Amino acid sequence: MRGYRGAVSPFARVVAVTAAAAAVAVAVVIGVVALQTDPVQGAAPVPKARKGAPPLTFELGIRTDPQATALRRAERMYAAGKRGLAGRAFARIDSVEARVGQAFASWPNGTVDRMNRLAGLHAQDPVVQLNLGVALYWSGLPGAQEAWRAAAASGPDSAYAVAAANLLHPEYAPGLPVFVTVARPPRQLATLTPPAQLALLRRGAARSVDGKILYGVALQRLGMQRSAERVFAAAAREAPGNVEAQVAAAVGRFDKAHPADAFSRLGPLTRRFPGSASVRFHLGLLLLWSGEVKEARVQLVRATTVEPGSVLAREAQKYLAELDKAGV
């Protein structure tokens, strides 16, 4: 349930896929496949109260202001089980997030009632709707999915929408597949604070196709998928013959509620750019995210053969190695 956090420095990390990332993705997909083969798949879930306190989700991105710092500190207290301390810390902060935190800190005493009142006052605030859904789910009460849909609708270009999609579509791997670029980030990136890094990448997006791709990847990492999609689409329009820009534009369209939007753009690129490892790698990545392991393996193998020795061929090999290790 814990989303992308503010500790994202250096932003240069957004352009790298590591063996550890491959291992996580493959492990998640194994769980997805198990779910898809469960004989009760598709049966209506029976509401059931869960033990312990529910997780609390704030998506503060790269905010470094004092309020965000205080919220993170109080959230860590809550996560550590120090709900009394967390409640007092939240009480000292004047924000909607803090009021959500206070409601959760009193769990289970009045939490759902307080969250329902907050939802009445802040119906369009995704932090309220997402956490209301969690509180309802944890209590075994109906209405969680409606609250999560409201969170996605009220904050479509935010990490809250990504978190809501995780909960609404457990048949997919959590999060979103992030485009893997071979473009090199600016050298000074690692020396800057996260907000300054994002500002630098935003300026670079105005100057070049590679800059747009790097900025789009950073936006994806922050859960701003709609903004990333727009930036990638601009890169694709600017460079119709650039395979990276075209693939990024397709990957940026991935939506768990409408996955065909991305596949319908990415599939034809295999014919347009038959020698591109990027096309095959990202098609494999999207298939892997969707739990289509067999088809994903085919595409990842092709990524290693169409451009042997390339950066993306090596990344594809990492995923294949994890699939082999997992026996899938």
Backbone torsions as a table, in degrees:
resi	resn	phi	psi	omega
1	MET	NA	-19.0	-176.8
2	ARG	-78.1	128.1	-173.3
3	GLY	-90.5	-169.4	178.9
4	TYR	-65.0	131.2	-172.6
5	ARG	-103.0	171.9	-177.8
6	GLY	-70.3	-19.9	-176.7
7	ALA	-79.7	72.7	-174.2
8	VAL	-111.5	11.3	-179.3
9	SER	-84.8	141.4	-4.8
10	PRO	-82.6	151.2	-179.2
11	PHE	-67.1	-13.4	177.0
12	ALA	-58.0	-22.4	-179.6
13	ARG	-64.0	-20.5	-175.9
14	VAL	-70.1	-11.6	-178.5
15	VAL	-101.1	6.3	-176.4
16	ALA	-117.8	139.4	169.5
17	VAL	-114.1	127.1	-176.0
18	THR	-111.0	169.0	176.8
19	ALA	-61.5	-34.5	177.8
20	ALA	-62.7	-42.0	178.3
21	ALA	-63.3	-39.8	178.4
22	ALA	-62.1	-42.4	-179.4
23	ALA	-62.3	-42.6	178.7
24	VAL	-62.5	-46.8	-178.4
25	ALA	-61.1	-44.0	-178.9
26	VAL	-66.4	-41.2	179.4
27	ALA	-61.0	-40.9	179.1
28	VAL	-65.5	-42.0	-178.1
29	VAL	-63.7	-36.0	177.4
30	ILE	-58.5	-42.0	176.8
31	GLY	-65.1	-38.1	177.8
32	VAL	-62.6	-44.8	-179.8
33	VAL	-63.2	-41.3	178.4
34	ALA	-60.5	-40.0	178.8
35	LEU	-64.2	-41.9	-177.3
36	GLN	-67.6	-23.9	-179.0
37	THR	-98.0	1.2	177.8
38	ASP	-66.6	130.1	-177.6
39	PRO	-63.8	-18.0	179.1
40	VAL	-98.1	10.4	178.4
41	GLN	-55.3	132.9	178.3
42	GLY	95.4	-14.2	178.1
43	ALA	-70.9	145.7	-179.6
44	ALA	-65.1	126.2	-179.2
45	PRO	-66.9	142.5	177.9
46	VAL	-94.0	121.3	179.6
47	PRO	-56.0	134.6	-178.0
48	LYS	-149.6	127.2	179.4
49	ALA	-64.7	142.8	-178.2
50	ARG	-107.8	156.7	-178.3
51	LYS	-79.9	154.4	176.3
52	GLY	75.8	-179.8	179.6
53	ALA	-86.3	146.4	-179.2
54	PRO	-73.4	156.1	175.0
55	PRO	-69.6	149.0	-179.9
56	LEU	-110.5	130.4	-174.8
57	THR	-120.1	116.7	169.1
58	PHE	-117.4	138.8	176.5
59	GLU	-118.2	92.6	-173.6
60	LEU	-99.7	0.7	174.2
61	GLY	56.5	-128.8	-177.2
62	ILE	-105.1	20.4	177.6
63	ARG	-61.7	134.7	178.6
64	THR	-124.0	10.2	-178.4
65	ASP	-69.9	161.9	-177.7
66	PRO	-57.0	-37.4	179.9
67	GLN	-64.2	-43.8	178.8
68	ALA	-63.1	-40.6	178.6
69	THR	-62.1	-41.4	179.2
70	ALA	-67.6	-39.4	178.5
71	LEU	-64.0	-42.2	179.3
72	ARG	-63.3	-40.4	-179.5
73	ARG	-63.9	-44.7	179.7
74	ALA	-67.1	-36.8	178.8
75	GLU	-64.6	-38.1	177.8
76	ARG	-64.2	-38.4	176.3
77	MET	-60.8	-45.3	179.9
78	TYR	-61.2	-46.1	-178.5
79	ALA	-63.0	-29.2	179.5
80	ALA	-82.6	2.6	178.7
81	GLY	86.4	5.5	-180.0
82	LYS	-92.2	67.2	-170.8
83	ARG	-69.8	-32.4	177.1
84	GLY	-62.9	-48.9	177.5
85	LEU	-62.0	-41.3	-180.0
86	ALA	-62.2	-43.9	180.0
87	GLY	-59.6	-42.3	179.0
88	ARG	-68.0	-35.9	178.2
89	ALA	-67.7	-42.6	178.0
90	PHE	-63.4	-35.0	-178.2
91	ALA	-63.4	-21.8	-179.3
92	ARG	-87.2	-1.8	-176.3
93	ILE	-111.3	132.7	-179.5
94	ASP	-100.0	88.3	177.3
95	SER	-160.9	163.1	177.0
96	VAL	-63.5	-41.9	178.7
97	GLU	-56.8	-41.7	-178.8
98	ALA	-65.2	-36.4	178.3
99	ARG	-68.8	-35.0	173.2
100	VAL	-63.3	-44.5	179.0
101	GLY	-60.3	-41.3	177.6
102	GLN	-61.8	-41.8	179.7
103	ALA	-61.5	-41.7	-179.7
104	PHE	-72.4	-33.6	-177.2
105	ALA	-64.6	-23.3	179.7
106	SER	-91.3	8.4	-175.9
107	TRP	-49.7	136.8	-2.9
108	PRO	-94.3	8.4	-171.9
109	ASN	-73.8	98.8	175.1
110	GLY	79.3	5.1	-175.1
111	THR	-60.9	-50.5	-177.1
112	VAL	-63.5	-42.1	179.0
113	ASP	-61.9	-43.7	179.6
114	ARG	-65.6	-38.1	178.6
115	MET	-68.2	-37.4	176.8
116	ASN	-64.2	-39.3	177.1
117	ARG	-65.1	-41.3	177.4
118	LEU	-62.0	-39.2	179.1
119	ALA	-64.4	-33.1	176.8
120	GLY	-68.0	-34.7	-179.7
121	LEU	-83.8	-29.3	-175.0
122	HIS	-131.3	59.5	-174.0
123	ALA	-62.8	-25.2	-176.9
124	GLN	-101.3	14.7	-179.0
125	ASP	-100.0	115.2	-175.5
126	PRO	-64.3	-28.9	179.1
127	VAL	-65.6	-34.2	178.3
128	VAL	-71.3	-48.3	-175.8
129	GLN	-66.2	-41.3	-179.7
130	LEU	-62.1	-47.8	-177.2
131	ASN	-74.5	-28.3	172.1
132	LEU	-60.7	-45.2	178.3
133	GLY	-59.0	-41.2	179.2
134	VAL	-64.6	-43.6	180.0
135	ALA	-62.6	-41.9	178.4
136	LEU	-64.7	-45.4	179.7
137	TYR	-60.3	-45.2	-176.6
138	TRP	-66.9	-28.7	-179.7
139	SER	-84.3	-7.8	-176.7
140	GLY	76.1	24.1	-179.2
141	LEU	-102.5	153.3	178.3
142	PRO	-73.2	163.0	174.4
143	GLY	106.3	-4.0	-176.9
144	ALA	-62.5	-46.9	-176.9
145	GLN	-63.5	-37.9	177.6
146	GLU	-62.0	-40.3	178.9
147	ALA	-66.3	-40.1	179.4
148	TRP	-67.5	-37.1	175.6
149	ARG	-63.7	-39.2	177.6
150	ALA	-64.1	-37.3	177.5
151	ALA	-63.0	-43.9	179.8
152	ALA	-66.1	-37.2	-178.5
153	ALA	-73.2	-35.2	-176.5
154	SER	-83.2	-21.6	178.2
155	GLY	-133.7	59.3	-171.9
156	PRO	-63.5	-23.3	-178.4
157	ASP	-110.8	48.7	-176.9
158	SER	-144.7	165.2	176.4
159	ALA	-65.4	-19.9	176.0
160	TYR	-66.8	-37.2	176.8
161	ALA	-65.1	-38.3	177.6
162	VAL	-64.4	-44.8	179.2
163	ALA	-63.9	-40.4	178.9
164	ALA	-64.2	-40.5	178.5
165	ALA	-63.8	-35.7	176.3
166	ASN	-57.7	-41.7	-176.6
167	LEU	-77.8	-34.3	-178.8
168	LEU	-79.5	-24.2	-175.8
169	HIS	-128.9	67.9	-178.6
170	PRO	-67.8	-8.9	177.9
171	GLU	-74.3	-10.8	176.7
172	TYR	-104.3	158.4	171.6
173	ALA	-63.3	147.8	-178.5
174	PRO	-68.5	156.5	-178.3
175	GLY	75.9	-163.6	179.3
176	LEU	-128.5	146.1	175.3
177	PRO	-66.4	127.3	-177.2
178	VAL	-98.3	135.3	179.8
179	PHE	-61.0	138.0	179.6
180	VAL	-107.6	112.6	-176.1
181	THR	-105.2	152.6	173.7
182	VAL	-97.8	0.5	177.6
183	ALA	-65.5	141.9	-178.0
184	ARG	-88.9	130.1	177.7
185	PRO	-72.5	158.7	177.3
186	PRO	-57.4	142.5	-176.4
187	ARG	-60.7	-35.7	-175.5
188	GLN	-77.9	-1.6	-173.5
189	LEU	-57.4	-45.1	-174.5
190	ALA	-68.6	-13.6	-178.4
191	THR	-91.5	-3.9	-173.9
192	LEU	-103.6	160.5	172.1
193	THR	-71.1	158.6	179.9
194	PRO	-53.1	-46.0	177.8
195	PRO	-60.6	-38.9	178.9
196	ALA	-69.2	-35.2	176.3
197	GLN	-61.2	-46.9	-179.3
198	LEU	-64.2	-38.9	178.3
199	ALA	-63.3	-40.5	177.9
200	LEU	-63.2	-43.3	179.1
201	LEU	-66.4	-35.3	177.4
202	ARG	-63.0	-42.3	178.3
203	ARG	-65.0	-39.1	179.1
204	GLY	-64.5	-30.3	179.9
205	ALA	-64.2	-26.0	179.9
206	ALA	-78.4	-11.6	-172.5
207	ARG	-107.0	-23.8	-174.4
208	SER	-157.5	164.0	176.3
209	VAL	-65.7	-45.1	178.0
210	ASP	-59.3	-39.1	178.3
211	GLY	-62.3	-40.4	177.7
212	LYS	-63.8	-41.4	-179.2
213	ILE	-64.8	-44.7	179.0
214	LEU	-62.3	-41.4	179.4
215	TYR	-66.9	-41.2	178.4
216	GLY	-61.6	-39.9	178.2
217	VAL	-63.6	-42.2	178.1
218	ALA	-61.5	-41.7	178.3
219	LEU	-63.5	-40.2	176.5
220	GLN	-59.2	-44.0	-178.8
221	ARG	-62.3	-26.9	179.2
222	LEU	-88.8	3.9	179.8
223	GLY	82.8	6.1	-178.1
224	MET	-91.4	66.9	-172.8
225	GLN	-66.2	-37.4	179.7
226	ARG	-64.8	-43.7	177.6
227	SER	-64.6	-42.0	178.5
228	ALA	-60.9	-42.0	179.1
229	GLU	-59.1	-42.6	179.6
230	ARG	-65.1	-41.1	179.9
231	VAL	-66.6	-43.9	178.1
232	PHE	-63.1	-39.9	179.4
233	ALA	-63.5	-37.9	177.3
234	ALA	-64.6	-39.7	177.5
235	ALA	-63.3	-41.5	-179.5
236	ALA	-65.4	-37.8	177.7
237	ARG	-68.1	-38.2	-178.2
238	GLU	-70.2	-31.7	-175.7
239	ALA	-133.4	76.1	-176.1
240	PRO	-62.8	-19.5	179.8
241	GLY	-99.4	2.8	-177.5
242	ASN	-89.6	114.2	-174.5
243	VAL	-64.3	-38.6	179.5
244	GLU	-61.0	-43.9	-179.0
245	ALA	-64.3	-40.3	-179.2
246	GLN	-68.1	-41.4	179.6
247	VAL	-67.8	-42.1	178.9
248	ALA	-59.4	-41.3	179.4
249	ALA	-62.1	-35.2	178.4
250	ALA	-72.1	-46.7	-178.9
251	VAL	-62.9	-36.4	-179.9
252	GLY	-64.0	-16.7	179.7
253	ARG	-88.0	-2.0	-175.9
254	PHE	-64.1	127.9	-179.4
255	ASP	-143.5	125.6	-177.0
256	LYS	-61.8	-27.3	178.6
257	ALA	-78.2	-23.9	-178.3
258	HIS	-141.3	64.9	-175.3
259	PRO	-63.4	-24.5	-178.3
260	ALA	-62.0	-25.0	-179.4
261	ASP	-59.4	-40.1	179.9
262	ALA	-78.7	-45.7	-177.7
263	PHE	-63.4	-34.2	-178.8
264	SER	-69.4	-23.2	176.3
265	ARG	-89.6	-34.8	-174.1
266	LEU	-80.9	-39.0	-178.8
267	GLY	-54.1	-51.0	179.8
268	PRO	-61.7	-22.1	179.2
269	LEU	-68.6	-20.2	176.4
270	THR	-65.2	-29.3	177.5
271	ARG	-85.3	-35.3	-178.9
272	ARG	-72.6	-35.0	-179.5
273	PHE	-127.4	68.7	-173.8
274	PRO	-63.7	-21.7	-178.3
275	GLY	-99.5	16.2	-175.6
276	SER	-97.6	124.1	174.3
277	ALA	-70.4	-29.7	-178.7
278	SER	-62.6	-43.4	179.9
279	VAL	-61.3	-50.2	-176.9
280	ARG	-66.6	-41.3	-178.7
281	PHE	-62.0	-47.8	-176.0
282	HIS	-73.1	-30.4	173.2
283	LEU	-64.6	-41.4	175.9
284	GLY	-62.8	-39.7	-179.7
285	LEU	-63.1	-46.3	179.1
286	LEU	-64.6	-38.6	177.2
287	LEU	-66.0	-41.0	178.1
288	LEU	-61.1	-43.0	179.7
289	TRP	-61.7	-31.8	-177.9
290	SER	-86.4	0.3	179.2
291	GLY	83.9	9.0	179.9
292	GLU	-90.6	73.4	-169.3
293	VAL	-65.4	-44.6	-177.7
294	LYS	-60.1	-47.7	179.9
295	GLU	-67.8	-35.2	178.3
296	ALA	-63.1	-41.5	179.5
297	ARG	-60.4	-42.2	179.6
298	VAL	-57.6	-46.2	-177.7
299	GLN	-69.7	-37.6	179.4
300	LEU	-67.1	-38.2	175.6
301	VAL	-61.7	-43.3	179.2
302	ARG	-63.5	-34.2	177.4
303	ALA	-61.9	-32.0	-179.9
304	THR	-78.0	-18.9	-175.4
305	THR	-101.4	-29.5	-177.0
306	VAL	-74.1	-30.2	176.3
307	GLU	-136.5	68.2	-176.8
308	PRO	-58.5	134.8	178.8
309	GLY	87.7	-8.1	-180.0
310	SER	-74.5	165.6	179.7
311	VAL	-56.5	-46.9	-176.3
312	LEU	-74.0	-27.7	173.7
313	ALA	-63.8	-40.2	178.4
314	ARG	-68.0	-37.6	177.6
315	GLU	-66.1	-39.9	177.5
316	ALA	-61.6	-37.6	179.9
317	GLN	-64.6	-33.4	177.5
318	LYS	-63.3	-42.7	178.3
319	TYR	-65.5	-42.5	179.0
320	LEU	-62.6	-39.2	179.1
321	ALA	-63.5	-39.0	178.9
322	GLU	-70.1	-36.9	175.7
323	LEU	-62.6	-42.4	177.7
324	ASP	-63.3	-43.4	-179.2
325	LYS	-62.1	-36.0	-179.2
326	ALA	-82.8	-9.9	179.1
327	GLY	73.1	31.2	178.8
328	VAL	-122.9	NA	NA
